[in-house]
Amino acid sequence: MLSQKVTIINTTGLHLRPAGIMCDVAQKFKSKITFQHKSSIANAKSVLSVLAACVKCGDEIEICCEGVDEVEAMKAMIELVESGMGEKA
């Protein structure tokens, strides 16, 4: 299992569009991909789970990847978050 903390930089946080993008990227991998925000754990492959985490700009999340392609999954998820998911910071 791999885990890494990242900060959400897009100004509106994880609203519907970036949550959908996150899910699309996560679903490309066989690994289980979750993230922790405060006391909640969200399934990165579920839009509703990502939205329910109520992640705002500047919040830190810890992404966890576990499975056969966890290294590639972690790299893709970190790159996605650090890119701002297509939104300007």
DSSP file (Angstrom, degrees, kcal/mol; ACC not computed):
  #  RESIDUE AA STRUCTURE BP1 BP2  ACC     N-H-->O    O-->H-N    N-H-->O    O-->H-N    TCO  KAPPA ALPHA  PHI   PSI    X-CA   Y-CA   Z-CA
    1    1 A M              0   0    0      0, 0.0     2,-0.4     0, 0.0    65,-0.2   0.000 360.0 360.0 360.0 137.0    0.0    0.0    0.0
    2    2 A L  E     -A   65   0A   0     63,-2.8    63,-2.5     2,-0.0     2,-0.3  -0.902 360.0-179.8-115.4 146.6    1.2    3.5   -0.9
    3    3 A S  E     +A   64   0A   0     -2,-0.4     2,-0.3    61,-0.2    61,-0.2  -0.997   4.2 172.7-145.1 148.4    0.0    6.8    0.6
    4    4 A Q  E     -A   63   0A   0     59,-2.1    59,-2.8    -2,-0.3     2,-0.4  -0.980  26.3-127.9-154.3 140.8    0.9   10.4    0.1
    5    5 A K  E     +A   62   0A   0     -2,-0.3     2,-0.3    57,-0.3    57,-0.2  -0.726  31.0 172.6 -90.9 138.9   -0.5   13.7    1.3
    6    6 A V  E     -A   61   0A   0     55,-2.7    55,-2.9    -2,-0.4     2,-0.5  -0.963  27.5-124.6-140.6 157.0   -1.3   16.4   -1.3
    7    7 A T  E     -A   60   0A   0     -2,-0.3     2,-0.4    53,-0.2    53,-0.2  -0.888  23.9-122.9-107.1 133.4   -3.0   19.8   -1.1
    8    8 A I        +     0   0    0     51,-2.8    50,-3.1    -2,-0.5    51,-0.1  -0.613  31.9 176.4 -73.8 122.9   -6.0   20.6   -3.2
    9    9 A I        +     0   0    0     72,-0.5     2,-0.2    -2,-0.4    -1,-0.2   0.623  41.3 105.8-107.8 -16.0   -5.1   23.7   -5.3
   10   10 A N  S >  S-     0   0    0     71,-0.2     3,-2.0     1,-0.1    79,-0.2  -0.488  75.2-125.1 -71.2 138.6   -8.1   24.3   -7.5
   11   11 A T  T 3  S+     0   0    0     77,-1.0    46,-0.4     1,-0.3    -1,-0.1   0.701 104.7  44.1 -60.4 -26.3  -10.1   27.3   -6.2
   12   12 A T  T 3  S-     0   0    0      1,-0.3    -1,-0.3    44,-0.1    -2,-0.1   0.368  99.1-140.7-101.8   5.7  -13.5   25.5   -5.9
   13   13 A G    <   -     0   0    0     -3,-2.0     2,-1.3     1,-0.2    -1,-0.3  -0.319  59.6 -22.0  70.5-154.6  -12.2   22.3   -4.3
   14   14 A L  S    S+     0   0    0     41,-2.1    41,-0.3    36,-0.1    40,-0.2  -0.548  83.1 153.2 -95.0  70.9  -13.7   18.9   -5.3
   15   15 A H     >  -     0   0    0     -2,-1.3     4,-2.3    39,-0.1     5,-0.2  -0.146  64.3 -69.8 -82.5-170.7  -17.0   20.0   -6.7
   16   16 A L  H  > S+     0   0    0      1,-0.2     4,-2.3     2,-0.2     5,-0.2   0.861 127.7  48.3 -56.9 -47.6  -18.8   17.9   -9.4
   17   17 A R  H  > S+     0   0    0      1,-0.2     4,-2.1     2,-0.2    -1,-0.2   0.964 117.2  39.1 -64.5 -53.3  -16.6   18.4  -12.4
   18   18 A P  H  > S+     0   0    0      0, 0.0     4,-2.7     0, 0.0    -1,-0.2   0.845 114.1  56.2 -66.6 -29.2  -13.2   17.7  -10.7
   19   19 A A  H  X S+     0   0    0     -4,-2.3     4,-2.3     2,-0.2    -2,-0.2   0.911 108.2  48.4 -64.1 -40.6  -14.7   14.9   -8.7
   20   20 A G  H  X S+     0   0    0     -4,-2.3     4,-2.3    -5,-0.2    -1,-0.2   0.891 111.2  49.6 -64.6 -40.4  -15.8   13.3  -12.0
   21   21 A I  H  X S+     0   0    0     -4,-2.1     4,-2.2     2,-0.2    -2,-0.2   0.920 110.0  51.4 -64.2 -43.9  -12.3   13.8  -13.4
   22   22 A M  H  X S+     0   0    0     -4,-2.7     4,-2.7     1,-0.2    -2,-0.2   0.924 111.3  47.8 -59.2 -44.6  -10.8   12.2  -10.3
   23   23 A C  H  X S+     0   0    0     -4,-2.3     4,-2.5     1,-0.2    -1,-0.2   0.901 108.7  53.9 -64.1 -41.7  -13.1    9.2  -10.6
   24   24 A D  H  < S+     0   0    0     -4,-2.3     4,-0.4     1,-0.2    -1,-0.2   0.913 112.9  43.4 -59.5 -43.2  -12.4    8.8  -14.3
   25   25 A V  H >< S+     0   0    0     -4,-2.2     3,-1.4     1,-0.2     4,-0.2   0.939 114.0  50.1 -67.6 -46.9   -8.6    8.6  -13.6
   26   26 A A  H >< S+     0   0    0     -4,-2.7     3,-1.7    18,-0.3    -2,-0.2   0.859 103.1  60.6 -61.0 -36.8   -9.0    6.3  -10.6
   27   27 A Q  T 3< S+     0   0    0     -4,-2.5    -1,-0.3     1,-0.3    -2,-0.2   0.614  88.7  72.3 -70.5 -11.0  -11.2    3.9  -12.5
   28   28 A K  T <  S+     0   0    0     -3,-1.4     2,-0.3    -4,-0.4    -1,-0.3   0.615  92.7  70.3 -75.0 -11.6   -8.4    3.2  -15.0
   29   29 A F  S <  S-     0   0    0     -3,-1.7     4,-0.1    -4,-0.2    41,-0.0  -0.785  70.8-144.5-112.8 150.9   -6.6    1.3  -12.4
   30   30 A K  S    S+     0   0    0     -2,-0.3    -1,-0.1     2,-0.1     3,-0.1   0.749  74.1  98.8 -78.6 -25.7   -7.2   -2.1  -10.8
   31   31 A S  S    S-     0   0    0      1,-0.1     2,-0.5    36,-0.1    36,-0.3  -0.173  85.5-106.1 -63.1 153.4   -5.9   -0.9   -7.4
   32   32 A K  E     -B   66   0A   0     34,-2.9    34,-2.2    12,-0.0     2,-0.5  -0.711  40.6-166.3 -75.9 127.7   -8.2    0.3   -4.6
   33   33 A I  E     +B   65   0A   0     -2,-0.5    11,-2.1    32,-0.2    12,-0.5  -0.974  17.8 153.6-125.7 119.0   -7.8    4.1   -4.5
   34   34 A T  E     -BC  64  43A   0     30,-2.4    30,-3.2    -2,-0.5     2,-0.3  -0.853  23.9-152.1-131.6 167.5   -9.1    6.1   -1.5
   35   35 A F  E     -BC  63  42A   0      7,-2.1     7,-3.2    -2,-0.3     2,-0.5  -0.996   9.9-139.3-142.4 149.6   -8.3    9.3    0.2
   36   36 A Q  E     +BC  62  41A   0     26,-2.3    26,-2.1    -2,-0.3     2,-0.4  -0.896  17.5 179.2-107.2 133.1   -8.7   10.6    3.7
   37   37 A H  E >   - C   0  40A   0      3,-2.5     3,-2.3    -2,-0.5     2,-0.3  -0.971  66.6 -46.2-133.5 117.3   -9.9   14.1    4.5
   38   38 A K  T 3  S-     0   0    0     -2,-0.4    15,-0.0    22,-0.4    -2,-0.0  -0.442 124.7 -22.3  55.1-119.7  -10.2   15.0    8.1
   39   39 A S  T 3  S+     0   0    0     -2,-0.3     2,-0.3    -3,-0.1    -1,-0.3   0.413 120.5  89.2-100.8   3.1  -12.0   12.0    9.7
   40   40 A S  E <   -C   37   0A   0     -3,-2.3    -3,-2.5    13,-0.1     2,-0.5  -0.751  59.2-151.3-104.9 150.2  -13.6   10.6    6.5
   41   41 A I  E     -C   36   0A   0     -2,-0.3     2,-0.4    -5,-0.2    -5,-0.2  -0.978  17.1-162.3-117.0 126.3  -12.3    8.1    3.9
   42   42 A A  E     -C   35   0A   0     -7,-3.2    -7,-2.1    -2,-0.5     2,-0.7  -0.857  21.2-125.9-112.8 143.7  -13.6    8.5    0.4
   43   43 A N  E >   -C   34   0A   0     -2,-0.4     3,-1.9    -9,-0.2     7,-0.3  -0.786  17.1-152.8 -83.2 114.8  -13.5    6.0   -2.5
   44   44 A A  T 3  S+     0   0    0    -11,-2.1   -18,-0.3    -2,-0.7   -17,-0.2   0.599  92.4  61.7 -68.4  -9.7  -11.8    7.9   -5.3
   45   45 A K  T 3  S+     0   0    0    -12,-0.5     2,-0.5   -19,-0.2    -1,-0.3   0.386  93.8  73.7 -94.5   2.8  -13.7    5.7   -7.9
   46   46 A S    <>  -     0   0    0     -3,-1.9     4,-2.4     1,-0.2     5,-0.2  -0.963  63.5-158.6-122.3 117.2  -17.1    7.0   -6.7
   47   47 A V  H  > S+     0   0    0     -2,-0.5     4,-2.8     1,-0.2     5,-0.2   0.916  97.0  50.9 -57.9 -44.4  -18.3   10.5   -7.5
   48   48 A L  H  > S+     0   0    0      1,-0.2     4,-2.3     2,-0.2    -1,-0.2   0.894 110.1  49.3 -62.9 -39.3  -20.7   10.5   -4.6
   49   49 A S  H  > S+     0   0    0      2,-0.2     4,-0.8     1,-0.2    -1,-0.2   0.913 112.3  47.8 -65.6 -42.8  -18.1    9.5   -2.2
   50   50 A V  H >< S+     0   0    0     -4,-2.4     3,-0.8    -7,-0.3     5,-0.4   0.929 113.8  47.1 -63.8 -45.5  -15.7   12.2   -3.4
   51   51 A L  H >< S+     0   0    0     -4,-2.8     3,-1.6     1,-0.2    -2,-0.2   0.884 106.2  58.7 -63.4 -38.7  -18.4   14.8   -3.2
   52   52 A A  H 3< S+     0   0    0     -4,-2.3    -1,-0.2     1,-0.3    -2,-0.2   0.709  91.6  69.8 -65.7 -20.0  -19.4   13.7    0.3
   53   53 A A  T << S-     0   0    0     -4,-0.8    -1,-0.3    -3,-0.8    -2,-0.2   0.689  93.1-145.7 -72.1 -16.6  -15.9   14.4    1.6
   54   54 A C    <   -     0   0    0     -3,-1.6     2,-0.4    -4,-0.3    -3,-0.1   0.915  24.3-175.1  53.4  52.2  -16.5   18.1    1.1
   55   55 A V        -     0   0    0     -5,-0.4   -41,-2.1   -41,-0.3     2,-0.2  -0.676   1.6-167.5 -84.8 128.1  -12.9   18.9    0.1
   56   56 A K    >   -     0   0    0     -2,-0.4     3,-1.9   -43,-0.2   -48,-0.3  -0.615  36.0 -73.1-108.8 168.0  -12.2   22.7   -0.3
   57   57 A C  T 3  S+     0   0    0    -46,-0.4   -48,-0.2     1,-0.3    -1,-0.1  -0.391 121.1  23.4 -59.5 134.2   -9.3   24.6   -1.8
   58   58 A G  T 3  S+     0   0    0    -50,-3.1    -1,-0.3     1,-0.3     2,-0.1   0.261  91.1 131.4  90.7 -11.6   -6.3   24.4    0.5
   59   59 A D    <   -     0   0    0     -3,-1.9   -51,-2.8   -51,-0.1     2,-0.5  -0.457  53.2-132.8 -73.1 146.3   -7.4   21.2    2.2
   60   60 A E  E     -A    7   0A   0    -53,-0.2   -22,-0.4    -2,-0.1     2,-0.3  -0.858  24.0-174.7 -99.7 133.6   -4.9   18.4    2.5
   61   61 A I  E     -A    6   0A   0    -55,-2.9   -55,-2.7    -2,-0.5     2,-0.6  -0.910  20.3-137.1-122.0 154.5   -5.9   14.9    1.6
   62   62 A E  E     -AB   5  36A   0    -26,-2.1   -26,-2.3    -2,-0.3     2,-0.4  -0.946  19.1-152.6-113.2 113.6   -4.0   11.7    1.9
   63   63 A I  E     -AB   4  35A   0    -59,-2.8   -59,-2.1    -2,-0.6     2,-0.4  -0.684  10.1-166.8 -86.6 134.8   -4.3    9.4   -1.1
   64   64 A C  E     -AB   3  34A   0    -30,-3.2   -30,-2.4    -2,-0.4     2,-0.4  -0.986   5.2-174.7-124.2 130.7   -3.9    5.7   -0.6
   65   65 A C  E     +AB   2  33A   0    -63,-2.5   -63,-2.8    -2,-0.4     2,-0.4  -0.988   4.6 176.0-125.4 133.1   -3.4    3.2   -3.4
   66   66 A E  E     + B   0  32A   0    -34,-2.2   -34,-2.9    -2,-0.4     2,-0.3  -0.954  36.3  53.9-141.9 119.4   -3.4   -0.6   -2.8
   67   67 A G  S >  S-     0   0    0     -2,-0.4     3,-1.4   -36,-0.3     4,-0.2  -0.945  93.7 -45.1 152.2-170.6   -3.1   -3.3   -5.5
   68   68 A V  T 3  S+     0   0    0     -2,-0.3     3,-0.2     1,-0.3    -1,-0.1   0.773 133.6  32.8 -65.4 -28.9   -1.2   -4.6   -8.5
   69   69 A D  T 3> S+     0   0    0      1,-0.1     4,-2.5     2,-0.1    -1,-0.3  -0.098  78.1 128.6-117.3  35.0   -0.8   -1.2  -10.2
   70   70 A E  H <>  +     0   0    0     -3,-1.4     4,-2.6     1,-0.2     5,-0.2   0.832  69.8  54.6 -62.7 -34.4   -0.6    1.0   -7.1
   71   71 A V  H  > S+     0   0    0     -4,-0.2     4,-2.1     2,-0.2    -1,-0.2   0.949 112.9  41.7 -65.3 -47.9    2.6    2.7   -8.1
   72   72 A E  H  > S+     0   0    0      2,-0.2     4,-2.3     1,-0.2    -2,-0.2   0.888 115.1  52.1 -65.5 -39.3    1.1    3.9  -11.5
   73   73 A A  H  X S+     0   0    0     -4,-2.5     4,-2.5     2,-0.2    -2,-0.2   0.923 109.6  48.4 -63.6 -44.9   -2.2    4.8   -9.8
   74   74 A M  H  X S+     0   0    0     -4,-2.6     4,-2.6     1,-0.2     5,-0.3   0.926 111.0  50.7 -62.8 -44.3   -0.5    6.9   -7.1
   75   75 A K  H  X S+     0   0    0     -4,-2.1     4,-2.4    -5,-0.2    -1,-0.2   0.932 112.5  46.6 -58.5 -46.6    1.6    8.7   -9.8
   76   76 A A  H  X S+     0   0    0     -4,-2.3     4,-2.1     1,-0.2    -1,-0.2   0.899 113.3  48.2 -64.4 -41.7   -1.5    9.5  -11.8
   77   77 A M  H  X S+     0   0    0     -4,-2.5     4,-2.3     2,-0.2    -1,-0.2   0.906 112.7  47.8 -67.9 -41.4   -3.6   10.7   -8.8
   78   78 A I  H  X S+     0   0    0     -4,-2.6     4,-2.8     2,-0.2     5,-0.2   0.936 112.4  49.2 -64.7 -46.0   -0.8   12.9   -7.5
   79   79 A E  H  X S+     0   0    0     -4,-2.4     4,-1.3    -5,-0.3     6,-0.2   0.893 110.6  52.1 -59.3 -40.0   -0.3   14.4  -11.0
   80   80 A L  H  <>S+     0   0    0     -4,-2.1     5,-1.5    -5,-0.2     4,-0.5   0.946 112.8  42.8 -62.1 -49.7   -4.0   15.0  -11.3
   81   81 A V  H ><5S+     0   0    0     -4,-2.3     3,-1.4     1,-0.2   -72,-0.5   0.923 114.1  50.7 -64.6 -44.0   -4.3   16.8   -8.0
   82   82 A E  H 3<5S+     0   0    0     -4,-2.8    -1,-0.2     1,-0.3    -2,-0.2   0.729 104.7  58.9 -68.7 -20.1   -1.1   18.9   -8.6
   83   83 A S  T 3<5S-     0   0    0     -4,-1.3     3,-0.5    -3,-0.3    -1,-0.3   0.594 112.7-118.5 -81.0 -10.8   -2.4   19.9  -12.0
   84   84 A G  T X 5 -     0   0    0     -3,-1.4     3,-1.8    -4,-0.5    -3,-0.2   0.583  47.0 -90.7  81.5   9.6   -5.5   21.5  -10.4
   85   85 A M  T 3 <S-     0   0    0     -5,-1.5    -1,-0.2     1,-0.3   -64,-0.1   0.852  86.5 -48.7  53.4  40.5   -7.8   19.1  -12.4
   86   86 A G  T 3  S+     0   0    0     -3,-0.5     2,-0.3     1,-0.3    -1,-0.3   0.480 116.9 110.2  83.4   2.3   -8.1   21.5  -15.3
   87   87 A E  S <  S-     0   0    0     -3,-1.8    -1,-0.3    -4,-0.1     2,-0.2  -0.843  72.6-110.2-110.6 149.2   -8.9   24.5  -13.2
   88   88 A K              0   0    0     -2,-0.3   -77,-1.0     1,-0.1    -4,-0.1  -0.537 360.0 360.0 -75.7 140.0   -6.7   27.5  -12.6
   89   89 A A              0   0    0     -2,-0.2    -1,-0.1   -79,-0.2    -5,-0.1   0.457 360.0 360.0 -78.9 360.0   -5.4   27.8   -9.0
